[in-house]
């Protein structure tokens, strides 16, 4: 929460509280996406997916994995932080309901405000998707943490719940 002091070079000042500000979270969201997939029961951890380095989903710009092998079992998607694997696993389950992932997260309480009292606290933002306006492409990006805005406090809360038996 510190920023450089422009009046006194070399010093820092207390700035906005970044833990309640929403940012595009990136790969930390993969754990939350995988959590919903596991709870919904369509994950076979031993199933192997072709990964490669590029995957064009729904006509969008190709999704890239520069660090994944050609084939990867679901049980190793997190280890390799595979954007392609996560998209291939999860996106097809929401083709008929593009807002299904968002709904699952809402059911988990992910969008409920914490009401910490900290100034400018924001809840997570997952846009409502329209199939006629690039919704399938946006969904694929949301699965691995793009096209969303999530405050670090909310990500920490989910990780904490995972570590504490759902509480």
VEXTI-765016 format. One record per residue (C-alpha): residue number from 1; x, y, z. Coordinates in Angstrom, 3 decimals. Layout:
[NUM; [X; Y; Z]];
...
This chain:
[1; [0.000; 0.000; 0.000]];
[2; [2.996; 2.262; -0.190]];
[3; [3.724; 4.644; -3.040]];
[4; [6.780; 6.785; -3.632]];
[5; [6.554; 10.187; -1.991]];
[6; [6.822; 12.759; -4.776]];
[7; [7.516; 15.559; -2.284]];
[8; [10.305; 13.751; -0.417]];
[9; [12.312; 11.583; -2.862]];
[10; [13.474; 8.283; -1.415]];
[11; [10.536; 8.103; 1.004]];
[12; [7.245; 6.277; 0.808]];
[13; [3.751; 7.317; 1.834]];
[14; [0.648; 5.342; 2.712]];
[15; [-1.527; 5.208; -0.401]];
[16; [-4.755; 3.456; -1.316]];
[17; [-5.333; 0.029; 0.136]];
[18; [-4.632; -2.245; -2.819]];
[19; [-6.043; -5.364; -1.178]];
[20; [-9.613; -4.105; -1.754]];
[21; [-9.023; -2.697; -5.242]];
[22; [-10.007; -4.870; -8.194]];
[23; [-7.345; -5.979; -10.690]];
[24; [-7.120; -8.522; -13.472]];
[25; [-5.837; -11.400; -11.323]];
[26; [-4.280; -13.727; -13.884]];
[27; [-3.382; -17.304; -13.030]];
[28; [-4.323; -17.257; -9.338]];
[29; [-7.914; -17.606; -10.576]];
[30; [-7.170; -21.004; -12.135]];
[31; [-7.475; -22.577; -8.683]];
[32; [-10.953; -21.078; -8.276]];
[33; [-11.998; -22.220; -11.766]];
[34; [-10.706; -25.720; -11.049]];
[35; [-12.573; -25.712; -7.738]];
[36; [-15.889; -25.186; -9.535]];
[37; [-15.033; -27.909; -12.064]];
[38; [-14.209; -30.370; -9.280]];
[39; [-17.377; -29.514; -7.366]];
[40; [-19.474; -29.927; -10.512]];
[41; [-17.979; -33.380; -11.033]];
[42; [-16.746; -33.212; -14.601]];
[43; [-13.051; -33.531; -13.835]];
[44; [-11.140; -36.736; -14.415]];
[45; [-7.704; -35.994; -12.996]];
[46; [-6.144; -38.771; -15.087]];
[47; [-7.583; -37.560; -18.398]];
[48; [-4.856; -36.342; -20.738]];
[49; [-5.425; -33.327; -22.990]];
[50; [-3.398; -32.218; -26.000]];
[51; [-1.922; -28.865; -25.023]];
[52; [0.733; -27.636; -27.432]];
[53; [1.702; -23.976; -27.496]];
[54; [-1.371; -22.400; -29.049]];
[55; [-5.133; -22.979; -29.056]];
[56; [-7.652; -20.829; -30.928]];
[57; [-10.924; -21.045; -29.023]];
[58; [-14.202; -19.651; -30.381]];
[59; [-12.487; -17.647; -33.100]];
[60; [-10.551; -15.492; -30.661]];
[61; [-6.868; -14.699; -30.531]];
[62; [-5.029; -17.976; -29.804]];
[63; [-4.454; -18.874; -26.170]];
[64; [-0.774; -19.559; -25.509]];
[65; [1.095; -21.953; -23.239]];
[66; [4.825; -21.495; -23.622]];
[67; [5.770; -23.763; -20.718]];
[68; [3.455; -26.778; -21.109]];
[69; [4.287; -30.093; -22.771]];
[70; [2.416; -31.386; -25.815]];
[71; [0.114; -33.519; -23.631]];
[72; [-0.854; -32.972; -20.017]];
[73; [-3.101; -34.795; -17.534]];
[74; [-5.651; -32.644; -15.709]];
[75; [-3.836; -33.418; -12.445]];
[76; [-0.891; -31.306; -13.681]];
[77; [-2.765; -28.300; -15.127]];
[78; [-2.015; -26.242; -12.005]];
[79; [1.630; -27.282; -11.907]];
[80; [2.139; -26.038; -15.461]];
[81; [-0.328; -23.164; -15.104]];
[82; [-1.885; -24.266; -18.378]];
[83; [-4.251; -21.725; -19.905]];
[84; [-4.987; -24.117; -22.765]];
[85; [-5.694; -27.050; -20.464]];
[86; [-8.025; -25.023; -18.260]];
[87; [-9.917; -23.716; -21.283]];
[88; [-10.272; -27.170; -22.860]];
[89; [-11.469; -28.621; -19.545]];
[90; [-13.942; -25.943; -18.461]];
[91; [-15.194; -23.857; -21.407]];
[92; [-17.156; -26.660; -23.156]];
[93; [-19.286; -27.116; -20.024]];
[94; [-20.554; -23.556; -20.364]];
[95; [-21.064; -23.327; -24.135]];
[96; [-24.827; -23.561; -23.605]];
[97; [-24.799; -21.118; -20.679]];
[98; [-21.956; -18.623; -20.987]];
[99; [-22.781; -17.112; -17.615]];
[100; [-22.753; -20.486; -15.850]];
[101; [-19.259; -20.034; -14.412]];
[102; [-20.204; -16.600; -13.116]];
[103; [-23.342; -18.121; -11.573]];
[104; [-21.331; -20.886; -9.883]];
[105; [-19.019; -18.292; -8.354]];
[106; [-22.039; -16.301; -7.172]];
[107; [-23.417; -19.457; -5.503]];
[108; [-20.094; -19.848; -3.691]];
[109; [-20.475; -16.300; -2.316]];
[110; [-17.532; -15.023; -4.331]];
[111; [-19.271; -11.732; -5.181]];
[112; [-20.583; -11.012; -1.678]];
[113; [-19.124; -7.808; -0.270]];
[114; [-16.926; -8.127; 2.798]];
[115; [-17.842; -4.654; 4.061]];
[116; [-14.421; -4.203; 5.633]];
[117; [-14.894; -0.472; 6.000]];
[118; [-11.780; 0.115; 3.905]];
[119; [-12.191; 2.983; 1.481]];
[120; [-13.019; 2.063; -2.111]];
[121; [-13.580; -1.628; -1.412]];
[122; [-14.760; -3.382; -4.574]];
[123; [-16.340; -6.816; -5.040]];
[124; [-15.051; -9.061; -7.840]];
[125; [-16.296; -8.259; -11.314]];
[126; [-17.062; -10.949; -13.866]];
[127; [-18.990; -9.414; -16.757]];
[128; [-22.294; -10.817; -17.951]];
[129; [-21.477; -12.513; -21.242]];
[130; [-23.407; -12.121; -24.485]];
[131; [-22.977; -14.902; -27.076]];
[132; [-23.414; -12.331; -29.874]];
[133; [-20.676; -10.071; -28.527]];
[134; [-17.650; -12.339; -28.047]];
[135; [-18.960; -14.046; -24.928]];
[136; [-17.358; -17.418; -25.651]];
[137; [-13.939; -15.825; -26.088]];
[138; [-14.384; -13.789; -22.894]];
[139; [-15.433; -16.913; -20.991]];
[140; [-12.274; -18.713; -22.063]];
[141; [-10.180; -15.820; -20.741]];
[142; [-12.104; -15.565; -17.472]];
[143; [-11.256; -19.203; -16.702]];
[144; [-7.579; -18.329; -16.364]];
[145; [-7.957; -14.872; -14.820]];
[146; [-8.277; -12.393; -17.673]];
[147; [-11.360; -10.311; -18.580]];
[148; [-12.194; -10.087; -14.858]];
[149; [-11.430; -7.763; -11.968]];
[150; [-10.819; -9.330; -8.544]];
[151; [-9.464; -7.679; -5.390]];
[152; [-6.633; -9.656; -3.771]];
[153; [-8.682; -9.874; -0.550]];
[154; [-11.297; -12.014; -2.330]];
[155; [-8.696; -14.312; -3.851]];
[156; [-7.109; -14.741; -0.419]];
[157; [-10.512; -15.518; 1.100]];
[158; [-11.125; -18.367; -1.370]];
[159; [-7.643; -19.802; -0.841]];
[160; [-8.228; -19.557; 2.901]];
[161; [-11.539; -21.404; 2.555]];
[162; [-9.797; -24.158; 0.584]];
[163; [-7.164; -24.486; 3.325]];
[164; [-9.806; -24.447; 6.084]];
[165; [-12.269; -27.086; 4.893]];
[166; [-14.597; -24.649; 3.155]];
[167; [-14.749; -22.068; 5.918]];
